[in-house]
Amino acid sequence: MSPKVTFPLVPGEDGVLQVPAEEVSRLLRRLGKQWLVKVKTGRSDLDGETVAALTIELAKLADRIDVECIAHRSGDGGSGG
């Protein structure tokens, strides 16, 4: 069984709850690593190549989130997509 994941929720000015971006990027990386471990240890019947490819894409997405956060914090406002 995978460990329980909890997130700190931050209320926005409009009252909508939000999850900090660094928590989202951490979750994406953790998810990929857990998939890989399950495949490598034989605890999953998922295709290893597919899991590896998905893990890479999750890490890329997490990296993009991190870059956007760094740009925002440094006053750049992000790349704009």
C-alpha positions as CSV (number, residue, x, y, z in Angstrom):
1,M,0.0,0.0,0.0
2,S,1.3,3.5,-0.9
3,P,1.8,6.0,1.8
4,K,-1.0,8.5,2.4
5,V,-0.5,11.9,0.7
6,T,-1.8,15.1,2.2
7,F,-1.5,18.6,0.9
8,P,-1.5,22.0,2.7
9,L,-4.5,23.9,1.3
10,V,-4.2,27.6,0.9
11,P,-7.4,29.7,0.6
12,G,-7.2,32.1,-2.3
13,E,-8.6,35.7,-2.2
14,D,-11.8,34.4,-3.8
15,G,-12.2,31.6,-1.2
16,V,-11.1,28.8,-3.5
17,L,-8.7,26.4,-1.9
18,Q,-5.4,25.9,-3.7
19,V,-2.5,23.5,-3.4
20,P,1.0,25.0,-3.4
21,A,2.8,24.4,-6.8
22,E,5.8,22.9,-5.1
23,E,3.6,20.2,-3.6
24,V,2.1,19.4,-7.0
25,S,5.6,19.1,-8.6
26,R,6.7,16.9,-5.6
27,L,3.6,14.7,-6.1
28,L,4.3,14.3,-9.8
29,R,7.8,13.1,-9.2
30,R,6.8,10.8,-6.3
31,L,4.1,9.2,-8.4
32,G,6.5,8.4,-11.2
33,K,9.1,7.0,-8.8
34,Q,6.4,4.8,-7.1
35,W,5.3,3.4,-10.5
36,L,8.9,2.6,-11.4
37,V,9.5,0.8,-8.1
38,K,6.4,-1.3,-8.5
39,V,7.4,-2.3,-12.0
40,K,11.0,-3.1,-11.1
41,T,10.0,-5.1,-8.1
42,G,7.4,-7.1,-10.0
43,R,4.5,-5.7,-7.9
44,S,2.8,-4.4,-11.1
45,D,1.9,-5.8,-14.4
46,L,2.3,-2.5,-16.1
47,D,4.6,-2.2,-19.1
48,G,8.0,-1.0,-17.9
49,E,8.8,1.0,-21.0
50,T,5.5,2.8,-20.8
51,V,5.9,3.5,-17.1
52,A,9.4,4.8,-17.8
53,A,8.1,7.1,-20.5
54,L,5.3,8.4,-18.3
55,T,7.7,9.0,-15.4
56,I,9.9,11.1,-17.7
57,E,6.9,13.1,-18.8
58,L,5.7,13.6,-15.2
59,A,9.2,14.8,-14.3
60,K,9.2,17.3,-17.2
61,L,5.9,18.7,-16.1
62,A,7.1,19.0,-12.6
63,D,10.2,20.8,-13.9
64,R,8.0,23.3,-15.9
65,I,6.0,24.0,-12.8
66,D,9.2,24.6,-10.8
67,V,10.6,26.9,-13.5
68,E,7.3,28.9,-13.6
69,C,7.4,29.3,-9.8
70,I,11.0,30.5,-9.9
71,A,10.2,33.0,-12.6
72,H,7.2,34.2,-10.7
73,R,9.2,34.6,-7.4
74,S,12.0,36.5,-9.2
75,G,9.4,39.0,-10.6
76,D,9.6,37.7,-14.2
77,G,6.0,36.7,-14.1
78,G,6.6,33.4,-15.9
79,S,7.3,32.4,-19.5
80,G,3.7,32.9,-20.6
81,G,3.6,29.5,-22.2
